Amino acid sequence: MHTRERILRAAAEMIAEDATTTLSVRAVAVRAGVSTGSLRFHFPTQRALQDEVLTRIYRHFIPDEPIHDSSRPARERLVDCLRQVLAAAGVGDEARKAWGAAYEHFIAPEPSEKVRKAYLAQERVSAGRVEYWLGVLADEGALPRDDFPRKVRFLLTVLNGLSIQRALPSGESVLQAETETLYLAVDAVLGTGTS
C-alpha cells in the first residue's frame, strides 16, 4: 500500500473509533507507520488531511449524490441532498439516540478545547458538504456564488431544526412538514419562489 493510502486509512480508522478525535499529524503518522515529514509531504496541512479523509468517507457511503444529476432541476437535487443528511439522522428512537449522543459528546461536558475542536471539525465537514452542493449548482448557473457562508449556515440551521423535530413526539406528519420546510429553505437559497 502506498504511503498516502496508509495515511488515509489510518486517519479513517481513527475517526471510526472515535468521531470526536482530532486528527493530529503526529497521531496519524504514528498510526500509519510513517514519519511526520512524509505525512506533511502528502498533506501539507491538518485541514487538507481531514478534508481528504472525509471526502473519501462520503464517497464510500454516498457514492451517487443527487446533486450531479443535471437532468433534474437544481431545486429538486438540492432538496434530495438535504434529505440524505436527514435520513442519516433517523426518525423517532434512532433520532433521539443520535441527539442523545450529540448531547453527551458536545453539550454535557465542560466546553474544553478538545470538545470544541471536535465539534468544530464536525461542523466544518457538514458546512463543506453543503458548500460543495451549492458550488456545483453555482457552476451550472443555478445560483450566484455570493454569500455562500450565510447560505450554508442557513441550510445547516434548517437541517438541525428538522433533525430535532424528527426526535420529538409529533401529532402531524413529519415527512410532510419536513418536505415543505426543505422546499422553503431551498427556494430561499436559490432565490426561487413557489408559484
C-alpha positions, 0 to 999 in steps of 0.5 A, a space after each residue: 500500500 502506498 504511503 498516502 493510502 496508509 495515511 488515509 486509512 489510518 486517519 479513517 480508522 481513527 475517526 471510526 473509533 472515535 468521531 470526536 478525535 482530532 486528527 493530529 499529524 503526529 497521531 496519524 503518522 504514528 498510526 500509519 507507520 510513517 514519519 511526520 515529514 512524509 505525512 506533511 509531504 502528502 498533506 501539507 496541512 491538518 485541514 487538507 488531511 481531514 478534508 481528504 479523509 472525509 471526502 473519501 468517507 462520503 464517497 464510500 457511503 454516498 457514492 451517487 449524490 443527487 446533486 450531479 444529476 443535471 437532468 433534474 432541476 437544481 431545486 429538486 437535487 438540492 432538496 434530495 441532498 438535504 434529505 440524505 443528511 436527514 435520513 442519516 439522522 433517523 426518525 423517532 428512537 434512532 433520532 433521539 439516540 443520535 441527539 442523545 449522543 450529540 448531547 453527551 459528546 458536545 453539550 454535557 461536558 465542560 466546553 474544553 478545547 478538545 470538545 470544541 475542536 471536535 465539534 468544530 471539525 464536525 461542523 466544518 465537514 457538514 458546512 463543506 458538504 453543503 458548500 460543495 452542493 451549492 458550488 456545483 449548482 453555482 457552476 451550472 448557473 443555478 445560483 450566484 456564488 455570493 454569500 455562500 457562508 450565510 447560505 450554508 449556515 442557513 441550510 445547516 440551521 434548517 437541517 438541525 431544526 428538522 433533525 430535532 423535530 424528527 426526535 420529538 413526539 409529533 401529532 402531524 406528519 413529519 415527512 410532510 412538514 419536513 418536505 415543505 420546510 426543505 422546499 422553503 429553505 431551498 427556494 430561499 437559497 436559490 432565490 426561487 419562489 413557489 408559484 
